[in-house]
Amino acid sequence: MNPLITGPARVRFLFALAAVLVVAFAWSERPASASVEDKLSDTQAKIEKANQKKGVLSDEIAGLSSDISAYETQVAALRAEEREAEIRLEAKQDELDQAEAEVDKAYKELRILAERLKRSLKILKERLVAIYQSGETDMAELVLAAKDYGDLIERTEYLDQIQSHDETIVGRVRGLRDEQQAIVIRLKKAKDTIESARDEIAAEEQNLATARAAVESQQNELMAARSERRATLSRIEDHVGGLEEIESDLQAKIQEQIAAASGYTTIPAGPMSSPSAAGLIWPVSGTVTSGFGGRSSPGGVGSTYHEGLDIAVSEGTPIRAAKGGTVIMASYNGGYGNYTCIDHGSGLSTCYAHQSQLGVSSGQSVDQGQVIGYSGNTGASTGPHLHFEVRINGSAVDPMGYL
């Protein structure tokens, strides 16, 4: 130390030096993974935000699908009503055709009757002319000209027959004329009624068609909106997938940094085995050094019950989830050391003990083959290995029956 620095100046110098050393020490102790952890936190926040948006879109898509189904029901009902209107219109058209056919038939009959009337009138005219030319002008002359009573009767009957025949002809013609007029009036009214009904049904059909077009237009708009939201959801899912890959890479980097700080080197994960008949894969690739069941205690005194398999692997070997599920425990647990248990559903769970580092947290969902931690020698362990358990409804069973 500079001998010139004495007294209060020396004290101030020592305090300043101590402050510099504290700051330097704090900086040197700052975790190397701080920036990576910040990136991981940011990535996880983005994933959470994207997943929330996915949930909103999924709800919107479900609502749109429900609305589209309702509109499809309305369209089907309107189409059924249109069909019923068309059937009624066809029936009215048949009635109109029949009425028009009856009118045509009546007109033909009237033309025939008119011809008969014409002939009858001609005969009557000729008869009257003959009577006039013969001088038979009235009944008195016929009576005076009669030779006897019998002749008078014959002449009178003849005239009566002529008069009766003429009256019949005239009456028939008059009746046919009146009948014709009645038929024409009746059929015209029927035709007007039918055409009015047909116009009403046609208008109803048009209204239904307009309503159906409006409903189908709305339905198409909803389908377009749903398609757009599905495309957006697909893009978000792709984005989430990319973020999850980034998250996985960042977690791997953090594990490497933790491993480096812990003084051991991580080992690349080995190839996954094919799932067994029970659907499980081996969590690590190694030699089974201790099986399931009873075994002698160290020193040959007494015995213990071993609830899993001990698989010999180097410290830092990645441990894979034997099956997909939900992490129900990931913490230090006495003799198990760092201990992870995964619930696979239907009462099946698997557990992994003596880990050097945990790679997952409680409540996290994991896929089969996903790295959940690294083998080690924590807890009551005599060397680096993985203690692997299979449990049914919480009770340990021999893992070999499931691998």
Secondary structure, DSSP 4 states (H G I P E B T S, - for coil): --TT--HHHHHHHHHHHHHHHHHHHHHHTS-TTHHHHHHHHHHHHHHHHHHHHHHHHHHHHHHHHHHHHHHHHHHHHHHHHHHHHHHHHHHHHHHHHHHHHHHHHHHHHHHHHHHHHHHHHHHHHHHHHHHHHHT--SHHHHHHH-SSHHHHHHHHHHHHHHHHHHHHHHHHHHHHHHHHHHHHHHHHHHHHHHHHHHHHHHHHHHHHHHHHHHHHHHHHHHHHHHHHHHHHHHHHHHHHHHHHHHHHHHHHHHHHHHHHHHT-------PPPPP-TTS---SS-SEEEE-SEEEEPGGG-SEEEE-SEEEE--TT-EEE-SS-EEEEEEEE-GGG-EEEEEEEETTEEEEEEEEEEE---TT-EE-TT-EEEEEB--SS-SSSBEEEEEEETTEEE-GGGT-
